[in-house]
Every structure is written in structure tokens, then in C-alpha cells.
């Protein structure tokens, strides 16, 4: 009974803290720009393809496979975690066992995955601690980012150790007590061989320690994640669902501009003018100017650096790093969000995303090649934010590099980026012959 | 041995005045019309169109910049004005099918003009040429490049932006030659460094220019022809060859030029 009370209390505390954090994120999302989602069937397909089947992570086959195994393993093990919560509340033991053979398969798979995940995590930790993998470095990778990554990996390693411990000592406990075993444990059965000399009492205690250790780690992990880059674990699947499904080359049309241009070219056009005196702000200069999808992108970023590793600007030593852009959006919202919750969206701390976090030099180095977006395993659209900040600079501040201003003037006057007369547009066709 | 025939490039306004709507619009693009190097590509492509006896026309002086650079440099206002003006003209001529040598204009016309009432079937010249080859209309390519090694550089706006990696390669496969790949190819292809308005501005501070990085990668394959399929890529790779002092032994051609030469047009 006491155990049940402790468990339920721990669960309630976990849920309360989680709800508090989620409420804060929910409010942050309300400060972002709205965006309509459509084409749901295509999104379901994209989610299966990119998130569930992990197709994009396989662009780096070896590390990709390890990540995919960790992901698929998590999904299977999650079933066991839900069972543990039910067992904890109702004082049952392995309650899903009633599923019989299905349970055997799920538990056996989870048992094997626990070992695979533990090994993968050790490989990941080894790479981070002892190998100089270029994409784990960069100006935005401060010591706190590295500590965050190592903390998340250590958490998962401990989760897997306690899971295997729990299974191993459960196996021994049942075995020694002569009870019937629920589930199949290929890995833990093997590990049990090393602890066979322990007494019935000892294995029972070790099972309890690992059971509690595992579930309390899950509770703690769930509440640490939203404050870590590893929020990725929660956000990436929904992020893929809401991500861009248009071709990478298509840029979102600014509807606010479209109204103005339509009127400019055709003054008699009837454009629905819902609110005449409210002049919209063009582009993005602060965290609350981005769309909710942009912000979701930022929260899904786990700082893997695959984007920055393929960025032509970054490769050639420029300041721009697509990963930094996403981290900056997230950090700026974290900084400004609490103020906006208190004082409303008009809140100002005399700082902004553009300027205090991201410099113009970074923005103008982008070639819009979409290599970053192509590479991102969770479909983050980095160029969209870069472009929206360029839009702010050009449309609100008239601040573009000189060469581009010349291009704008030329297109406006001559219909071409260069200073040629539009009347000469067919000059290439003069004196043209073909061998017949 | 051969007789040279003068090509009169059909202009949409004239064809339309004669009460006809051509099947295809050849969208020349600003670079194709004004960039000295790329004008040669435009001319080569038109020679192929003439050889094919294709029913097409160009907009000529009525064509205006697609707005790709303006949009990607942040000037949405200017882009939309260009898009609306161009759509209005093309819709007035009842344009249905468009072919263009520029992957940027291909992307803009295909993916972005529908938001402004322009709904067309848009082909990049690599896709068009690939189709004509498939239909057996461009046979008899000579062996003039048999001894050459050709490496293809993927344009971002054909490749990653629109997932077209095979068409330019199968055009090159049709030309007897040795074809090689750079380590970073297809969806992994490295940008030439010109996109997003970069070609028209000074590069930001760094330790290298992007076009040099890419040219070095192309040269490392040992190829003596760098094949491109984009006016911006062509400027960049040609500059790269000059920078590396390799313009004598390594040439940069558009796939349409290679095919045109191979066909002896």
C-alpha cells in the first residue's frame, strides 16, 4: 500500500511539473504567427516515411542505423513503460501479460532492443567524448550544449541498464520462487546466468531497485527533456507531420504583400480589405514573428549539425550555421517568452533575435541551396527563417547589400538583374544558323 | 558539305497575330537573354529545337525577369510584381507548356507562379532533351567526345529543389563519353555558390569562395569537361576554372551545348 502511495505521488508530481512546462510552451506558441495546415493524407505519409521509417537519417548510413535502432527500440520499450505505470498504480505485476504471445514478442523485442540501445549510446558517447567529429563543434556549440548532449545520452544509458536489470532480476526472482515467467527475455536470461548465486531475497531486492530506478528515471527524464535540446524526443514526430511537404524549391508566398501588389497593378481589383489601418510587419526580426511551424522546427532540433556540415557557406568558413539559426530562435523565445506571458505580446526587453542573436552577415551568406533542409532528419526548414529575416531587412529596413540593391533597381527598371535595355532581350537570336 | 540555314526565332506576339498558339513556350530567362556566356547555351538549345522542328515561340521583349533572385534576396514585393506581370502575359497567350534552360526559372514558374494564377506544365531543358532522346528524335550523336571525361555538377534548383537528378545524366549518357561523378553528387551536391542572390554581391568573410571549393572537387575527378545545366552554375564553374588556371585544359559546357555539338548542329 505504501509503495502504491509513493508511486502515485511520484506520478502526480511528474505530471504536474510536465503540465506546468507544457502550459508555458503552449503560451509561447500563441505568440507565434498562425499558419494553416492542409493536405493531411500527404502529411501522414511523410510522417511514416521520415519519422517512423527514419529514412532521412540513413543519409549517413552507419550512425543513421544506430539512431533508427534507438528510435524503434524506444517505441517498443514505451509499451513496457506504460505497463509499469499501470502496475505501479494498481499493484499488479506485468499486467499486459494477459496478451499472451503478443506480450512475449513485445517484451522479447524490447529486451533485445535495450541491449542494442545501450551499445548504440556507448558508441554515441564515445564519438562525443573521444573522437573529434566536426559537426559536434562550431561557434554555437558552447560547453552547455555539449553537457546537454552527454547528459541526455547518460540518462538513456541508465534507463537501459535499469531496464535490463529489472528484466534480469525478474527472471531470476520468478525462477527461484518457482513461479511461472511472464514474457520472454532473450538478453536478460543470458545476463541472469551471472547472478545465479544470489539468494531469492537478494534478487527480489535487486528487482525492486531496478524497477523503481527505471520508472523514476523515466519520470525525471520526461521533465528534463523539455528544458534540453532532447525535447527532440517529444517534438520530432509531430514536427515531421507539420513540416513542409512542398518541393524544397517552393517559397511560401507572403499574402500581406500579395494584397498590396494586386492593388498596385490593378487599382480596381476588389481585394478584401479587412483591416485598413493595421499595417502588417513584413518578415521576421524577433522570436514572436516566426510561424508556429518555425518554432516547432526549433524545438525539434537536437543540434546534430548535419545541416551545418553540408552548408556551403559554413564549409567555406563563413559565419552562417543553419543549426545556430534554429538554436537562436529557441533561445530567444526562451528569453523573451516569460516577459510576453506577463506583459503581453507588446513586451520589449530592448533586444531582438535579429541583431542580438543573428547578424546580418550570417543571413546574407546563405545561397538558398537547401542542402541544410535536405539533410535535416526531422524536416526542419532553416532557409525559411533566413529568408524571412532577409525579408524584414529588405522590406522594413531597406537594408540589403549594395550589389543586391542594384539588382532590385535593374529588375524594376529593365526587367533583368543587369543593366540592359528590355528592348535588347531578343538580341541573342541574331545571326543564328543551324547546319541542315 | 552542309548548308547553313538561318534560324528565325518565332516570337509569340507574331505567331499569335497569325492566329496560332504554339505548343511550347521557350522561356529564355534573363541570363539566357543577356549573359554573354549563357546566350551561347540559348542559341545551342534553339538549334536543337529547330532540328526537332518543334512548334514553339519565345516571348522576346515581352518576357521579364522571373523574380527568382529578388524573392530569394528578400524582395517579395518585387518578386510578386514580376510574377503577376509574367503570368498575365503568358495567360493572355494561352501558354500551357514551357521549357527553359534555367533551373531557377524552372522552379519559380513551376512551383511559385501557381500562387499568382500561372498554371503551366514546366520542363527544364534537361528533362525535355531526355524525353526527345527517349522518343528517338535526337539519334546520331557523333563520337566527338569519346575521349573526353565529363563530370556533371547538379544545380540545386533542379536537384534538391525539384528532385530531378536523372534527366541531365541520361542526356550525358546519350553522348559517347566517359562520365564520372564528384563525391558530393545528386542530393548531396554542393552548391556552386551563386544562389540566393550571391552571384550579385560580395561574398561574406570566410576562408574560401564556394565556387573554388566546388571547382576543386570537379577537377579532382580528372574530368576535362565540367557539364552544367544552369546559368549561375556556369558563371561560377567558369570563374573557378579561371581561378585555378585550368581554362585551357578543362572546359565548362551546358548539357545542351554538348548535345548540340554532338549532333553537329
Interface residues (C-beta under 8 A of the other chain):
Chain A: X59 X246 X247 X248 X249 X250 X251 X253 X254 X257 X258 X260 X261 X262 X264 X265 X282 X283 X310 X312 X313 X315 X316 X317 X318 X319 X320 X361 X364 X365 X366 X367 X368 X369 X370 X371 X374 X387 X390 X391 X392 X393 X394 X395 X400 X401 X402 X403 X404 X406 X407 X408 X411 X412 X415 X416 X417 X418 X420 X422 X423 X424 X425 X426 X427 X428 X429 X431 X432 X433 X434 X435 X436
Chain B: X2 X3 X4 X5 X6 X7 X9 X11 X28 X30 X32 X33 X34 X35 X39 X42 X43 X46 X47 X50 X51 X58 X60 X61 X63 X64 X65 X67 X69 X70 X71 X72 X73 X74 X75 X76 X77 X78 X80 X81 X82 X84 X85 X107 X111 X112 X115 X116 X156 X157 X160 X161 X162 X163 X187 X188 X189 X190 X191 X193 X194 X195 X196 X197 X198 X200 X201 X202 X203 X204 X205 X206 X207 X208 X209 X210 X213 X214 X264 X265
